[in-house]
């Protein structure tokens, strides 16, 4: 195991910030011509999803797959209301695909063949669907895991609500899938709060067989946060301690990241895996790597020093990228949250954490390598959060920025902004350009307190070329 360690500071994480001066240079959306008469650029993608946020996009040949979400009041956030839109031509999508009654559509993965896998959840059960490139259902099957009920739990088992459940008691949004060729990697936090990864081979007609199963983290006690007032959680921070992030690279290596905050995971991980260094951080992330056969390659401890959230994990060649937001300072004006980005070599040796301070409050919600030596960042900026609570402002601007893949100052790019709360949520390379999904006209924590109609957002999917160096 490798521990990224740094000396704490009492105010703005001075040691971190010394490496993260951010250039706020605005730049346009690139795209160069050439000598002669180059072919005209493809028609722009400008898909609107009124009333729902665009939260995940993945390219699929000449088309794409888009996951949208209807924003829900805090008392209903354990049951996400997501829908799937599928485009085969890149310009328009068919009717949204919805979950059957009693189920929630949680995540989607696109395979090299163009087929699509979908995972659905109830409070306790999981179901897998296989769909064609056009979204048509090929078949579905229940996901079962008899071993989940006996996975190790470190601590007092009296806190376990239901060992038979495949999901934690607090949320359905604790499972992620990613393609491994035509196979599928599924990572889930179970009813015992254990994190488990599975490789599932598609046997045809929506049926899957388990190639391997691997315990990523033992079950431990996980605390909860809640608001004393307010209607909405703009960054899904309050149930973030149960969720996880997952990605699989071209070599079949899986990576799973989970938060340490409000959990006993540091001590539990240290005891179960006999790795005492994991018990040291109070804040940060554990990022575990598995090879294509499910063998554990190691866990990296990302110590953010102060309260933080992980929102995205991505492979970038032989580098693992982990990002989110960190409260670098408890400020009276509520501007103490900044984005953070960790770069971890695939072997877990070395690495760095970069704090990104663009404009007041910042959060990184997605990151992707651009292929030209940079990383593209998407998120939100210009918000504030109650310094003594969880309330986040209605005002927030879209964040699109670039940083060198090996580290260095960030460059902010222009991004269209709409009214109220803006977020850019997902990035995907597509047809020599980039798809960017997000929303505007979204609520802050208290926007819909008196008027439920304000609990809405206008989603969008747009394409753009890379900003120039």
C-alpha angles and dihedrals in degrees: 000000000000122000119202102213131186135168113260121239127207099230129017101000088259094190091054095044093051088071097043114060104157123216110216094203110151116216136176131242105279126211116151134214127222142212117300120006111325117198114270116264117258117268109275122259109239109161119167123202103190116207096010134076122240103230108165133021129182127180117239111188107288089347138051144219120232128193114205130187135204108223112244136200116258094258090059102041093104088072108052117207102215132159134193125231119192126196124188096181100040094239107072139016135218126239113312116265111232135193120256118257114294093017133097123215103229113171144356136209130193119215128209090255089059092250117134131223121204130189121208130187144196120192090283111009139065131211130189127211130191117206136181124249087267092054096254113148114253096177145307139220139186116255114228133183115179091181093061093082092062103038113133118275120196112206136021108341090206087090092063108106100188125359090187093061119100090209134049119263093244103059147000089218095086102099131082134181133199132181122255098185104295089335124086133229113209122190121187142168107227135210089273088055089246118142113227132179126204133187109214122193115211108237094185134269092050094302120132134195123204113245094180144345125210132186106227099178131004121241114273139165113282121195127215138231127207141174122244087209137007138076109234141037108214097194099031088242099147097064095028093106091072097045127086139198126227139186135168124203132213091268091057095253114148126208125193124185128193134179123252097201116111092003137099088225097118093059093037093052091047093051097044099043096031091237105132094183089073091066093063106078122073092188132036141050141300111218115190126193126206128185124233090272092053096254113149112249095183145282126262119210112216106196109197092179093221137046110305145163131217115218104165142024123186138168115233107185107292092348129087116214122203122177146165135116136306132196099233095173137014099233128181091225092056095241096117098109120096135174119257132200127190123198113199124180113237090248091056093238115131124343139154144234120222124197114213118204111180110151125343107303118016137184132180111217100170139010131187137174111247098204094241099085097278140096122226116220127200128187142093136298141177097053132124132215129205103263091218098039147018102270113129124198126255087229114084132139129217114261123212117163145151131225130179111265090234095047136274141119120332126238118210118219128205118266130180112256128202132189125300119354117008128192135171105209112172142026131197132171110238135172093338091310137073132259114216121192127191144108146251134197089051127151132255121222094280102029094104099036092109100021119040090194088074091065091094142096137197110235126205142185117203136166128222141170122245118280110246122255 
